[in-house]
Structures are given as structure tokens and as C-alpha cells.
Amino acid sequence: MMRKILVIGAGKSTSYLLDYLLGKSETENLEITIGDINPAAISPSIANHKHCNVIKLDIFEEMTRQKAIENSDIVISMLPARFHIKVAEDCVRHKKHLVTASYVSPELLALNKEVKEAGLVFMNEIGLDPGVDHMSAMQVIDRIRDKGGNIILFESFCGGLVAPEYDNNLWNYKFTWNPRNVVLAGQGGTAKFIQEGTYKYIPYHRLFRRTEFFEIEGYGRFEGYANRDSLNYREAYQLQDALTIYRGTMRRVGFSKAWNMFIQLGATDDTYAIENSEKMSYRQFINLFLPYSPTDSVELKLRHYLKLDQDDIRWDKLLELNIFDQTKLIGIPNATPAQALQKILEDSWTLKAEEKDMIVMYHKFGYELNGEKKQIDSKLVVTGENQTFTAMAKTVGLPVAMAALKILNGDITTPGVQIPITKEVYEPILKELEDYGVNFKEYEIPYLGYNPNSVVN
């Protein structure tokens, strides 16, 4: 008897996910239904697979959505996080398991009692970050605890970057996932973490000037800026005794300082619409944020505003983005500054068909064992194949697909709204991910603790 998996949303992160499930469809008796708002955009190689059905699914069309969910055995939602709750409520109603790669929202968590009573598994945060970070961290933390050790420091960084051989712009960056999330990174709250027993807070306007630096063997030097709330992980990972808990995003050195220019300008603001944005040139957009002058050029005003010398590499980075172009138009009606900036950046930072991306993840664990302080560094580098089969799609999509199949097969059975921090979940998935080149390298080194000299104040 065919077992039915419904995948809602077929965006950039689903190439490996769909490939994995369709590859298993014969041996596992799977029938994959893909529901998407734009089914014509799905690759014919997927849509024409004998174990695949493609349907048009608008998440706001209640009858179509409920019918698709009712006709499945398990649902994978790859929609934007804010839409998961609609799917989740239907899954409770029709008693279907659910898998997502997104953070658990308060609305989703409120369903936990009903989900448990129905014996359902609602697995969330099982993409890359969150996801692979949870599983790889808990694997090491549990191993240390099993030996009698006590965690006193946990730092974790992850970044989606361009592979070194295609790293050919001054920013050392290209979009490997949702560009909007990149432009809005760090907004919506103050970054919170704890270092050496002291709570620390970084407001958005200072976030990209407080960075840590580290080396990844064979790949050089990187920097990291703090994620919004590292303290959530104290409870999830049971790190109440840890003196340092710090999670962040990785970039190549120099990116954060340059990105801070857009923040100081106000170009990342997403709270208001710009009049006449559709017919506005890139140059006019930048000029919106600068003082009026009857004599000074936009270039000169911007250099004065940001206190940039002409030989500052950040000036070259701005020029590379063609932000002073008078002919290129924003082309978006009533765009917010963030949307207009995203349009400009996509001109320069979109991966070409043959280009490859790269995922880098770095964990640092400090712990005490038998009265001695020790440290383990755990590092992951994954390189994509091309513009479609990216490292981002691999590390987001494969864990989602693997979790769905293991739930369907009864290998993961603990009910409730959850994240992948138990051995039941992380051990088999991390082991299978190794077959796809997702391998962490661990290094036992002398305990270094937190290095305050790595922070730019």
C-alpha cells in the first residue's frame, strides 16, 4: 500500500528534499504530492516522476488545503514560518504528523497538548540552522555528560556563503537562501547572550560592529555576529550552569563592517513604503537618505555621511553594487527601503547557474571533567553542486526528508511539538547525513574559554 507524503511549498530549499523522497519512493512505497502556489515552476524531472503528483495549493484556500492534508499520511511544510500554523491546525484536526524546518512559534507550541493526546509527532527546527546545529550540538553535549562532564561554555555559528572558487566579489558574499532574510538579519529585537557569567545585549544599530573571529582549517578566517536570542538555548540544551552561551551568524571578515553602512543609512528599514519607488533609480534611492546639497554629488554626500575615504575598501564595495546607477530602476511599487535594497543586491549577489555555495558551521564546547577544563571544537563545511542543488538546500532539505520518513516508519515515535534534541532523533539522522557528505570534524584542544580580544567594541 502506498504511503502518502504531502510537501507544501517547493521553493529553493526543496531540491534535495524532493530528490531524496522520490529516490526512496520505490523501495519505501511512497507517493509524493507537491502542493505549491505556482506548480508550473516545478522541474519536469520532478513533476513527471511516476510517484509524484503536483497540485496547485494556495495556503489560504481552506477546502483545497484541508483536502490535501486529509489525503496524506504525513505533511512537510516548507512554507514561510508564519503560515505553518494553518497547516498545523489542519494536521491536528485530521490526525497527521507534521515536519517543518522553522522555529517553533508560540501559536504552534500552544497545540502541544492536543498533538500529544493524538499521538502525533510535530517535528520542527530540523533544517540547517535551526536543525543540524541542534543535532550536532546535542550529540557532543550528551557525550560529554555521559562521561560525567559539565558544560561551562557553548558557542555556535553558522553561515551560508559562496564557495571559494566562486568568491569573486569584494563582499565575499552571494545569496544562498532567501535574500529578504539576509537584508532583515538582526532586526526585530536586541541580541541577547551570556559571556563569562555576564548577560550581554547588543541593539541592532551596533550588532554588525560587535564581531568574533575564527579560523576554519583549509578555508581561512571568518567573522560572526550575534543572533537575536542565544538564551533560548540554555533551556533547550539544559545549559543552566554554562557561563557562556553565544550563537551567531558567520560571514567572511569585513562583511559586517561594510553591511553596517546600510544600517546607518536606514536602507534596511522595512517599516514604511517609499513614494514613487517603482520608477526610482538606484542613485535616487541612495540619495533619499542623504542631506540636500545644491552643489555636492550623491557620491560626495555619501562619503561625508559615512565618513569614508576614497581608499577605504568599503567605498569600493559600494561602487561594486552599482548603487549610483542612474538608469537601473527599483521597479517595485510602494517598496520599503529593505525591499529596494534587496533588489539592488540581487543584481550583484545572485548565484549563476554553474556557481556553488558553501555552508560553514562551527561549535565550541568548553567543559569540566574530573576537575580539568577541556574544549572541543566541531566544524562543518559543505559545498553545493550548482545553483539548484545548493549546500543550503542539502543541509536544510535532507534532515527534513529524513525525519519525515523516520516518523512514517515508526523510528521516531515520541509525540508532541518538538525540536530534534533527543538521541532518538539526532543519532540516526546525523549518521545518515554522513552518507551525503555532511560530516563534522572534531578537535580536542586546550581550554581557551571566551576571548574578549576577538570582539570589536
C-alpha positions in Angstrom: 0.0 0.0 0.0 1.4 3.4 -1.0 2.2 5.8 1.8 1.4 9.4 1.1 3.7 12.4 1.9 2.4 15.9 1.2 5.1 18.6 0.7 3.6 22.1 0.8 5.9 24.7 -0.8 8.5 23.9 -3.4 11.0 26.7 -3.0 14.8 26.9 -3.2 15.4 24.6 -0.2 13.4 21.7 -1.6 15.7 20.3 -4.4 17.4 17.7 -2.2 14.3 17.0 -0.1 12.3 16.1 -3.2 15.2 14.2 -4.8 15.6 12.1 -1.6 11.9 11.2 -1.2 11.4 10.4 -4.8 14.6 8.3 -4.7 13.2 6.3 -1.9 9.7 6.1 -3.3 10.0 2.7 -4.9 11.6 0.9 -2.0 9.6 2.7 0.7 6.2 2.6 -1.2 5.9 6.4 -1.2 3.6 8.7 -3.1 4.7 12.3 -3.0 2.2 15.1 -3.5 3.7 18.6 -4.0 1.3 21.5 -3.3 2.6 24.8 -4.5 1.1 28.2 -5.4 3.0 28.0 -8.7 3.1 24.4 -9.8 4.4 25.3 -13.3 7.7 26.3 -11.8 8.4 22.8 -10.5 11.0 21.0 -12.6 9.6 18.5 -15.1 12.1 15.8 -13.9 10.3 16.0 -10.5 6.7 16.7 -11.7 6.8 13.8 -14.2 8.1 11.2 -11.8 5.8 8.3 -11.6 5.5 8.5 -7.8 4.9 12.3 -7.8 1.7 14.3 -8.0 1.7 18.1 -8.4 -1.2 20.2 -7.3 -1.9 23.9 -7.1 -2.2 24.8 -3.5 -2.9 28.2 -2.1 -2.5 28.1 1.6 -5.4 30.5 2.0 -7.9 28.2 0.1 -9.2 26.3 3.1 -11.0 23.5 1.3 -8.1 22.6 -1.0 -5.6 22.8 1.8 -7.7 20.6 4.2 -8.4 18.0 1.5 -4.7 17.7 0.6 -3.8 17.2 4.2 -6.6 14.8 4.9 -5.4 12.6 1.9 -1.9 12.3 3.3 -0.1 10.3 6.0 2.4 13.0 6.9 2.8 16.6 6.0 6.0 18.5 5.3 5.5 22.3 5.4 8.2 24.3 3.6 6.2 27.5 3.7 7.3 30.7 5.3 7.1 30.2 9.1 4.1 32.4 9.6 1.9 30.1 7.6 2.8 26.9 9.4 0.0 27.4 12.0 -2.7 26.9 9.4 -1.2 23.6 8.3 -0.6 22.5 11.9 -4.2 23.1 12.9 -5.4 21.0 10.0 -2.9 18.3 10.9 -4.3 18.2 14.4 -7.9 18.1 13.0 -7.1 15.2 10.6 -4.5 13.5 12.8 -1.5 13.8 10.6 2.2 14.1 11.5 3.9 17.4 10.6 7.6 18.3 9.8 8.9 21.8 9.4 12.4 23.5 9.3 11.2 26.6 11.1 11.4 27.8 14.7 8.6 26.7 17.0 6.2 29.7 17.2 4.1 30.3 20.4 1.0 29.5 18.4 2.4 26.1 17.4 3.6 25.4 20.9 0.0 26.0 22.1 -1.1 22.9 20.2 1.3 20.7 22.1 -1.3 19.2 24.4 -3.6 18.3 21.5 -0.7 16.9 19.5 0.4 14.6 22.3 -3.1 13.4 23.1 -3.5 12.5 19.4 -0.1 10.6 19.4 1.3 12.9 16.7 4.8 13.9 16.0 5.2 17.6 15.1 8.9 17.9 14.4 10.2 21.4 13.9 13.6 23.2 13.6 15.0 20.3 11.6 16.7 22.2 8.7 20.2 23.6 8.9 20.0 26.4 11.4 17.9 25.5 13.3 18.3 21.8 12.8 21.7 20.4 12.0 23.0 22.8 14.7 20.7 21.3 17.3 21.5 17.7 16.4 25.3 18.1 16.2 25.5 20.2 19.3 23.4 17.8 21.4 25.4 14.8 20.2 28.6 16.3 21.7 26.9 17.7 24.8 25.2 14.4 25.6 28.6 12.6 25.0 30.3 14.9 27.4 27.6 14.5 30.0 27.6 10.7 29.7 31.3 10.8 30.7 30.4 13.0 33.8 31.4 16.3 32.3 29.7 19.7 32.9 29.3 22.2 30.1 30.6 25.6 31.0 30.8 27.2 27.5 28.8 26.8 24.3 29.3 28.9 21.2 27.8 28.1 17.8 28.0 29.9 14.5 26.6 29.1 11.0 26.7 30.8 7.7 25.6 30.4 4.1 28.3 31.7 1.9 29.7 31.3 -1.6 32.2 28.5 -2.4 35.8 29.8 -2.5 36.2 29.2 -6.3 33.2 31.5 -7.0 34.0 34.1 -4.3 34.7 36.8 -6.8 33.2 40.0 -5.4 34.5 42.4 -2.8 31.9 41.5 -0.3 32.9 37.8 -0.4 29.2 37.0 -0.4 26.3 35.9 -2.6 22.7 34.9 -1.8 22.4 31.2 -1.0 18.9 31.4 0.6 16.0 33.9 1.0 17.5 37.3 0.2 14.9 39.1 2.3 16.0 37.3 5.4 19.6 38.4 4.8 18.5 42.1 4.4 16.4 42.0 7.6 19.0 40.0 9.6 19.3 41.2 13.2 16.1 43.2 13.2 13.1 42.7 15.5 14.9 42.7 18.8 18.1 43.2 20.7 20.7 40.3 20.6 20.9 38.6 24.0 23.6 36.2 25.2 25.7 35.4 28.2 29.6 35.6 28.3 31.7 34.6 31.3 28.6 34.7 33.5 27.6 38.2 32.4 24.5 39.0 30.4 25.1 41.0 27.2 22.8 42.9 25.0 23.5 44.3 21.5 21.0 46.7 19.9 20.5 46.4 16.1 22.4 49.6 15.3 25.6 48.1 17.0 25.1 44.5 16.0 27.4 44.4 13.0 30.2 46.2 14.8 30.5 43.5 17.5 32.0 40.5 15.8 34.0 37.4 16.8 36.7 35.9 14.6 37.8 32.3 14.0 39.6 30.0 11.6 38.2 27.1 9.7 41.0 24.8 8.6 41.5 24.9 4.8 39.0 27.8 4.4 40.6 30.7 6.2 39.3 33.3 8.6 35.6 34.1 9.3 33.7 36.5 11.5 30.5 36.1 13.4 27.8 38.4 14.7 25.3 37.6 17.4 21.9 36.0 16.7 18.8 37.6 18.3 18.4 35.4 21.3 21.0 32.9 22.4 19.4 32.4 25.8 16.6 30.3 24.4 19.2 27.5 24.0 20.0 27.5 27.7 16.7 25.8 28.4 16.6 23.6 25.3 20.1 22.2 25.8 19.9 22.2 29.6 22.9 24.6 29.9 21.8 26.4 33.1 25.3 26.1 34.5 27.1 27.4 31.4 28.9 30.7 31.9 28.9 31.4 28.1 26.1 30.8 25.6 26.6 32.6 22.3 25.1 31.9 18.9 25.8 33.8 15.8 25.9 34.1 12.0 29.1 33.6 10.0 30.5 35.8 7.2 33.8 36.4 5.6 35.9 39.0 7.5 34.9 42.6 6.5 31.3 41.9 5.6 29.8 43.1 8.8 31.6 46.4 8.9 30.6 47.1 5.3 27.0 45.9 5.9 26.8 48.4 8.8 26.9 51.2 6.2 23.4 50.3 5.0 22.1 50.2 8.6 23.5 53.6 9.4 21.9 54.9 6.2 18.5 53.5 7.1 18.4 51.4 3.9 17.4 48.2 5.7 14.3 49.6 7.2 11.2 47.6 6.4 8.6 49.6 8.3 7.4 52.2 5.7 6.9 52.5 1.9 8.7 54.8 -0.4 6.7 57.1 -2.7 7.3 56.6 -6.4 9.7 53.7 -5.7 8.7 51.9 -8.9 10.3 54.5 -11.2 13.1 55.4 -8.8 16.7 54.8 -9.9 19.3 53.2 -7.7 21.0 56.6 -7.4 17.8 58.3 -6.3 17.2 55.6 -3.8 20.6 56.2 -2.1 20.0 59.9 -2.2 16.8 59.6 -0.2 18.9 59.1 3.0 21.3 61.9 2.4 21.1 65.7 3.2 20.2 68.1 0.4 23.0 70.0 -1.3 22.8 72.2 -4.3 26.4 71.5 -5.2 27.6 68.2 -3.8 27.2 64.9 -5.7 25.5 61.9 -4.2 28.9 60.2 -4.1 30.4 63.0 -2.1 27.5 63.3 0.3 27.5 59.6 1.0 31.3 59.6 1.7 30.8 62.5 4.1 27.8 60.9 5.8 29.6 57.6 6.3 33.0 59.2 6.9 34.6 57.2 4.1 37.9 58.0 2.5 38.2 57.2 -1.3 40.8 54.5 -0.5 38.5 52.7 2.0 37.7 49.2 0.8 34.1 49.8 1.9 33.8 52.6 -0.7 34.9 50.1 -3.4 32.3 47.7 -2.1 29.6 50.2 -2.6 30.8 51.1 -6.1 30.7 47.4 -7.0 27.0 47.3 -6.3 26.2 50.0 -8.8 24.2 51.9 -6.3 24.9 55.2 -8.1 23.5 54.0 -11.4 21.0 56.5 -12.9 19.4 54.0 -15.4 18.6 51.0 -13.3 15.2 51.2 -11.6 13.9 49.8 -8.3 10.8 48.7 -10.3 8.8 47.8 -7.2 5.7 49.9 -6.3 5.5 51.1 -2.7 8.7 49.4 -1.8 10.1 49.6 1.7 13.8 50.6 1.9 14.7 47.0 2.7 12.8 45.8 -0.4 14.6 48.3 -2.6 18.0 47.4 -1.2 17.2 43.7 -1.8 16.5 44.5 -5.5 19.9 46.3 -5.8 21.8 43.5 -4.1 20.2 40.7 -6.1 21.7 42.3 -9.3 25.2 41.5 -7.9 24.8 38.7 -5.4 22.6 36.1 -7.2 24.3 32.8 -7.8 24.8 32.0 -11.5 23.7 28.6 -12.8 27.1 26.9 -12.6 28.2 28.6 -9.3 28.4 26.8 -6.0 27.5 27.9 -2.4 29.1 26.7 0.8 27.7 26.1 4.3 30.0 26.6 7.3 29.1 25.7 10.9 31.3 26.0 14.0 30.6 24.8 17.5 32.8 25.4 20.6 32.2 23.4 23.7 34.0 24.2 27.0 33.6 21.7 29.8 34.9 20.5 33.1 35.7 16.8 33.7 37.4 15.4 36.7 38.4 18.9 37.8 40.1 19.7 34.5 38.8 22.2 31.9 38.7 20.9 28.3 37.5 22.1 25.0 36.1 20.5 21.8 35.8 22.4 18.5 33.4 20.9 16.0 33.4 22.2 12.4 31.4 21.5 9.2 31.9 22.6 5.6 29.5 21.6 2.9 29.8 22.7 -0.8 26.9 22.7 -3.2 26.8 21.3 -6.7 25.2 24.2 -8.6 22.6 26.9 -8.4 19.8 24.4 -7.8 21.4 21.7 -5.8 23.0 24.0 -3.2 24.7 23.2 0.1 21.9 25.3 1.7 19.2 23.1 0.0 21.1 19.9 1.0 21.5 20.8 4.7 18.0 22.2 5.1 16.1 19.7 3.0 17.8 16.4 3.7 17.2 16.4 7.5 13.5 17.4 6.9 13.1 14.5 4.4 14.9 12.0 6.7 12.9 13.0 9.7 9.6 12.6 7.8 10.5 9.1 6.6 11.7 8.0 10.0 8.4 9.2 11.6 6.5 7.4 8.8 8.4 4.3 9.5 7.9 4.4 13.3 11.6 5.1 14.1 10.7 8.4 15.7 7.6 8.0 17.9 7.7 10.4 20.8 4.6 12.6 20.4 4.4 16.4 20.7 5.5 19.7 19.3 9.3 19.3 19.5 12.8 20.0 18.1 15.5 17.5 17.3 17.5 17.4 20.5 16.9 13.7 21.6 19.1 10.8 20.7 16.0 9.1 19.2 16.1 11.8 16.5 19.6 13.1 16.1 21.6 9.8 16.1 20.0 8.2 13.1 19.7 11.4 11.1 23.3 12.6 11.7 24.5 9.1 10.8 22.6 9.1 7.5 23.7 12.7 6.7 27.3 11.5 6.7 26.4 9.4 3.6 25.6 12.7 1.9 28.8 14.5 2.8 27.5 16.3 5.9 30.4 15.4 8.2 31.6 17.3 11.3 35.3 17.3 12.2 36.1 17.4 15.9 39.2 18.8 17.5 40.1 18.4 21.2 42.2 21.4 22.2 43.3 23.1 25.4 40.5 25.1 27.0 40.6 28.7 25.7 37.4 29.9 27.1 35.9 33.1 25.8 38.4 35.5 24.2 37.3 39.1 24.8 40.0 40.3 22.4 38.0 38.8 19.5 35.2 41.4 19.9 35.2 44.7 18.1 33.6 47.2 20.6 
